[in-house]
Amino acid sequence: MKQEKEENKKLHNSNFFEACKNAVNGIIYGTTTQSNVKKQLVIIAFVMLISLFFNLSKVEFICLIFACVLIIFAEMVNTAVETVVDLYVDVYHPKAKIAKDVAAGAVVITAINAVIIAYFLFFDKIGEIGNSIYQTVINSPTYLAFVVVILIVIVAVALKAAKIRGKRNNKELIISCQSMLASAAVVATWIVTENLVALSFATILAIMICMNRVESKERTVVEVVLGVILGILITILMYGLTLFR
């Protein structure tokens, strides 16, 4: 009997400070053991950091904070429900499943709510920033050339990572990424400078790179030519899209 009373005392807070301590312990447990809470905290931290650059009003910032807190609150309630259900149910039971599903559904609803709030807070501002950046890029061939080079590098890395290959004469066909980047640099140099001297040097350098790939037997002639064609097409496409917009 005495043992039962001691256990009941453990389940109830004796004073306000103990209640606060237990609440803090619950928060620490939820944030350190639940992977979903950890991921959400990382996302929230990123959103808070990004919000500093959007000049939100007080009301907008309060709405953003409320949406973020609501997600963590729902996730912690979901954790509590799952823990209690697992404590009392050792085998599968339809009602236990319903309790867990409803708690998980609450998390989904708060996440959807947060996405809607973020849409109304950031969409127009992101559109304005994106349009400003776009106008800066298309009005400056130098910036556009830089974007093209970055895009070519991304495509090259993607080709390397995905190992996009074909078959030719029972041998693997790999597009030459270096020749692709070299040819893109030549086209971008001509569009930006319209200088024959700069174009000549860029072309000579690109040819040397392509020849080196073939002579070192790292790539075949076909693979180098495919890289050159792809680099030229991507560069012309990027410049063409900005001209016809």
Secondary structure, 3 states (H helix, E strand, C coil): CHHHHHHHHHHCCCCHHHHHHHHHHHHHHHHHHCHHHHHHHHHHHHHHHHHCCCCCCHHHHHHHHHHHHHHHHHHHHHHHHHHHHHHHCCCCCHHHHHHHHHHHHHHHHHHHHHHHHHHHHHHHHHHHHHHHHHHHHHCCHHHHHHHHHHHHHHHHHHHHHHCCEEEECCEEEECCHHHHHHHHHHHHHHHHHCCHHHHHHHHHHHHHHHHHHHHCCCCCHHHHHHHHHHHHHHHHHHHHHHHCC
